[in-house]
């Protein structure tokens, strides 16, 4: 039992180190999403002549930008749906193998 506790402690310390090392090593750095970086790069390359082809549907419906909380909510819902689909596929494959009769 002591070996398990020692392993859990070491792995937890490694995970915390992986999480907090970049934050401590790169003080003052911006950890922004890739959407903003992509937009900035396109504007840098294309200059003022860049015009977006479309705008987000929800922004058009509500007549303005979505609040940050709503964007986070939609991202979490999207993540949950994706995880559900992947979990279903893994479960289906595991059950198919288990109940196929070929052992």
Backbone bond lengths (Angstrom), bond angles and torsions (degrees), N, CA, C in turn:
res aa  C-N    CA-C-N  psi(-1)  N-CA   C-N-CA  omega(-1)  CA-C   N-CA-C  phi
1 X - - - 1.445 - - 1.531 111.41 -
2 X 1.320 116.03 -33.47 1.449 119.27 -179.94 1.522 111.79 -68.19
3 X 1.337 116.56 -32.27 1.466 120.20 177.66 1.520 110.98 -65.28
4 X 1.350 116.94 -40.13 1.458 120.35 177.64 1.518 111.31 -63.85
5 X 1.318 117.52 -42.98 1.464 121.34 179.99 1.525 110.16 -64.00
6 X 1.318 116.50 -40.00 1.464 120.63 178.85 1.524 110.59 -65.47
7 X 1.336 117.10 -42.53 1.469 121.18 178.71 1.521 110.91 -63.67
8 X 1.328 117.02 -44.29 1.463 121.23 179.32 1.526 109.98 -62.02
9 X 1.316 117.24 -42.89 1.466 120.66 179.51 1.528 111.25 -62.91
10 X 1.315 117.57 -44.06 1.468 121.23 -179.53 1.524 110.67 -65.46
11 X 1.330 117.38 -44.58 1.462 120.15 179.45 1.526 111.87 -65.47
12 X 1.324 117.11 -38.10 1.465 120.28 176.67 1.521 110.77 -64.21
13 X 1.320 117.12 -41.73 1.464 120.71 177.95 1.526 110.89 -62.96
14 X 1.325 117.46 -40.14 1.470 121.06 178.97 1.523 110.51 -65.04
15 X 1.331 117.17 -43.57 1.462 120.99 179.38 1.528 110.62 -62.39
16 X 1.320 116.98 -44.61 1.472 120.21 178.50 1.524 111.19 -63.87
17 X 1.319 117.03 -37.77 1.461 120.74 177.23 1.527 110.63 -64.06
18 X 1.339 117.30 -42.60 1.468 121.15 178.69 1.526 110.45 -63.93
19 X 1.326 117.47 -36.99 1.461 120.91 -178.49 1.527 111.29 -72.22
20 X 1.326 117.06 -47.28 1.467 119.77 -170.16 1.521 114.78 -94.00
21 X 1.324 119.38 -15.49 1.468 120.92 -179.40 1.530 112.23 -60.51
22 X 1.332 120.06 -46.98 1.471 118.54 178.80 1.531 112.35 -63.16
23 X 1.317 116.76 -36.54 1.468 119.63 -179.84 1.527 111.69 -66.28
24 X 1.316 116.25 -37.33 1.462 119.79 -179.78 1.527 111.74 -80.24
25 X 1.325 117.61 -35.93 1.460 121.31 -177.37 1.527 112.01 -74.86
26 X 1.298 118.10 -33.15 1.466 122.38 -176.21 1.520 110.37 -112.70
27 X 1.302 116.82 62.85 1.461 120.78 -179.09 1.526 109.99 -63.88
28 X 1.318 115.87 134.44 1.453 120.90 178.78 1.514 114.39 84.65
29 X 1.339 117.76 -1.51 1.464 120.46 179.72 1.519 109.72 -77.82
30 X 1.322 115.37 150.41 1.454 120.13 177.24 1.516 108.81 -96.00
31 X 1.319 115.71 126.04 1.456 121.73 176.59 1.521 107.42 -106.30
32 X 1.316 116.55 76.03 1.458 121.91 -176.79 1.523 110.03 -95.33
33 X 1.320 115.18 167.98 1.461 120.47 179.33 1.512 112.16 -74.09
34 X 1.304 116.03 169.53 1.460 120.76 -177.39 1.530 111.99 -79.17
35 X 1.341 118.26 -21.54 1.464 119.97 -179.77 1.525 111.20 -60.42
36 X 1.314 116.53 -47.69 1.462 120.44 -179.92 1.518 111.90 -65.62
37 X 1.327 117.52 -38.81 1.464 121.01 179.83 1.519 110.68 -65.92
38 X 1.323 117.50 -39.11 1.463 121.15 178.47 1.510 111.95 -65.17
39 X 1.321 116.41 -43.44 1.462 120.73 178.63 1.528 111.44 -62.78
40 X 1.320 115.33 -42.44 1.467 119.31 179.52 1.525 110.81 -64.23
41 X 1.322 118.03 -39.33 1.461 121.35 -179.59 1.529 110.74 -66.56
42 X 1.333 117.42 -41.40 1.463 120.52 178.60 1.525 110.13 -63.73
43 X 1.332 117.19 -43.32 1.463 120.34 178.66 1.523 111.28 -64.49
44 X 1.332 116.03 -35.79 1.467 119.59 178.79 1.528 110.80 -66.33
45 X 1.325 116.87 -41.02 1.459 120.99 -178.63 1.524 111.15 -74.65
46 X 1.327 116.82 -47.49 1.466 121.59 -174.18 1.534 113.36 -84.87
47 X 1.306 116.36 -23.12 1.457 119.54 -178.78 1.522 111.82 73.80
48 X 1.316 116.18 -148.36 1.461 121.78 -176.19 1.524 112.92 -73.83
49 X 1.318 118.44 -15.80 1.452 120.72 -175.66 1.528 113.18 -79.12
50 X 1.337 117.57 -5.00 1.463 119.78 179.66 1.519 110.35 -75.04
51 X 1.333 115.58 130.05 1.458 121.27 175.92 1.528 107.47 -132.92
52 X 1.331 117.65 121.68 1.467 119.84 -179.04 1.527 111.54 -59.10
53 X 1.326 116.52 145.29 1.456 121.57 -179.10 1.520 111.82 -74.33
54 X 1.323 115.98 -34.16 1.459 119.51 -176.79 1.517 108.94 -147.24
55 X 1.304 115.13 174.70 1.457 121.13 174.92 1.524 107.54 -126.53
56 X 1.316 117.01 157.10 1.463 119.56 -179.65 1.532 111.39 -57.95
57 X 1.330 116.57 138.72 1.459 122.05 -175.86 1.525 111.56 -61.46
58 X 1.333 117.27 -44.83 1.461 119.45 -177.84 1.521 111.78 -65.33
59 X 1.332 117.33 -35.51 1.459 119.34 176.81 1.520 110.49 -64.86
60 X 1.316 117.09 -35.71 1.456 120.70 177.63 1.531 110.33 -68.04
61 X 1.340 116.82 -39.31 1.458 120.64 -178.21 1.523 112.98 -68.57
62 X 1.339 116.72 -40.89 1.461 118.59 -177.65 1.524 112.20 -91.31
63 X 1.308 117.38 -8.36 1.456 121.00 175.78 1.512 114.57 78.07
64 X 1.297 118.88 29.16 1.464 122.24 178.38 1.512 110.00 178.06
65 X 1.317 115.26 -173.40 1.464 119.49 -179.93 1.521 110.48 -77.21
66 X 1.334 114.48 149.36 1.453 119.93 175.59 1.520 109.56 -75.04
67 X 1.323 117.52 143.81 1.468 119.34 173.22 1.529 110.15 -64.81
68 X 1.304 115.98 155.18 1.468 120.99 -178.17 1.528 111.22 -59.51
69 X 1.338 117.03 -34.67 1.456 120.13 -179.94 1.525 111.31 -64.69
70 X 1.330 116.59 -37.18 1.466 120.17 179.06 1.531 110.80 -68.74
71 X 1.324 116.81 -40.09 1.460 119.55 177.60 1.527 110.13 -61.89
72 X 1.329 115.99 -41.81 1.464 120.24 178.57 1.521 110.57 -64.36
73 X 1.326 116.94 -41.87 1.460 120.77 178.33 1.523 111.07 -60.05
74 X 1.332 117.21 -47.80 1.459 120.23 -179.84 1.523 111.60 -63.93
75 X 1.323 117.25 -37.09 1.461 120.29 177.55 1.525 110.68 -64.52
76 X 1.343 116.78 -41.59 1.468 120.41 179.17 1.524 111.22 -66.20
77 X 1.332 117.07 -39.72 1.464 120.01 177.32 1.526 110.05 -63.24
78 X 1.326 116.54 -44.02 1.458 121.17 178.75 1.533 110.47 -61.14
79 X 1.321 116.92 -42.02 1.458 121.25 178.39 1.522 111.00 -63.58
80 X 1.328 116.40 -43.97 1.462 120.23 179.16 1.516 112.48 -61.77
81 X 1.325 116.92 -41.69 1.460 120.34 178.33 1.528 110.28 -64.47
82 X 1.317 117.09 -42.99 1.464 120.84 178.72 1.515 112.20 -62.58
83 X 1.324 117.12 -43.39 1.465 120.51 178.48 1.522 110.20 -65.09
84 X 1.338 117.01 -38.48 1.462 120.03 177.75 1.521 112.41 -62.10
85 X 1.327 116.42 -42.51 1.466 120.12 179.35 1.524 110.47 -65.08
86 X 1.322 116.94 -44.64 1.467 119.89 179.86 1.527 110.79 -64.40
87 X 1.340 117.69 -42.69 1.466 120.69 179.32 1.522 110.72 -64.01
88 X 1.330 117.46 -39.73 1.460 120.51 177.69 1.531 110.37 -61.89
89 X 1.319 116.41 -44.20 1.467 119.75 -179.26 1.524 111.15 -63.10
90 X 1.326 117.77 -44.24 1.462 120.16 177.88 1.525 110.78 -63.75
91 X 1.337 116.99 -42.35 1.460 120.03 178.20 1.515 112.09 -63.16
92 X 1.319 116.46 -41.43 1.465 120.63 178.62 1.523 110.77 -62.14
93 X 1.325 116.21 -45.52 1.465 119.65 -179.67 1.523 111.78 -64.68
94 X 1.330 116.62 -40.05 1.476 119.91 179.15 1.530 110.47 -66.95
95 X 1.336 117.68 -42.53 1.458 120.41 -179.47 1.521 111.22 -69.25
96 X 1.320 116.49 -37.18 1.473 120.30 179.32 1.526 109.40 -60.73
97 X 1.293 116.68 -43.90 1.457 120.83 -179.90 1.541 110.38 -66.57
98 X 1.336 115.43 -38.95 1.464 120.22 -176.74 1.518 111.89 -70.69
99 X 1.333 118.21 -39.44 1.456 121.20 -172.98 1.530 113.69 -102.10
100 X 1.308 117.91 6.61 1.464 119.30 -177.55 1.531 112.44 -73.72
101 X 1.292 117.12 -19.43 1.461 119.81 -179.88 1.506 113.03 92.85
102 X 1.303 118.02 -15.71 1.476 122.03 176.80 1.510 108.32 -90.82
103 X 1.297 115.66 103.45 1.467 118.54 -178.28 1.492 111.68 -114.22
